[in-house]
């Protein structure tokens, strides 16, 4: 067990975590933009059924 803890503490550091986060930023930004687009489209469709197209 001590070997596992030692291995994790030496391999996981701030630089490796930021590296993973930096690689994920483009994916996260695309997901957020697509979700916002779906939100706006749903609001417009909901408003059209009532005769009110609001954004």
N, C-alpha and C positions, 0 to 999 in steps of 0.2 A: 504494500500500500504506500509506503514511503517513497518508493521508486516512482510510482504514478504521480504522486504530488510533486515530486522534484521535477519530473519531466514536464508536467503542465506549467509549473511556475517558471521554468526556463524558456519554454517555447511561446507562451502567451505573454505578450507585452503590448505596450501602447502602440508601437509602430505597426505590429502585425494586425491589431484590431482596426487601426485607421486605414490600413491598406485594404482590408476587406470592406470597410465602410465606403471608401473611395470608389471601389469597383462596383458597389451596389447603387451608387447615387444616380446614374443614368436610368436604371431600371425603376427605381423608386419615383423619380420625377415623371417618367412616362406613365406609370400607374396613376399617380395623382392627377395628371392632366387629363387622362382618359376618364377617370372617375368624375372629375369636374365637368367634362363635356357631357357625359351621360346625365348628370344632375341638371344641367341647363336644358338639355333636350327634353327630359321628363317634365320639367316645369313648363316649357313651351307647349308640349302636347296636352298637358293637363289644362292649361289656360285656353287652348284652342277649343276644347270641348265645351267650354263655358262662354266662348265668344270673346275671351280676354287673352290676348297673347302678351304675357309679361315675361320679362327677363330678370 
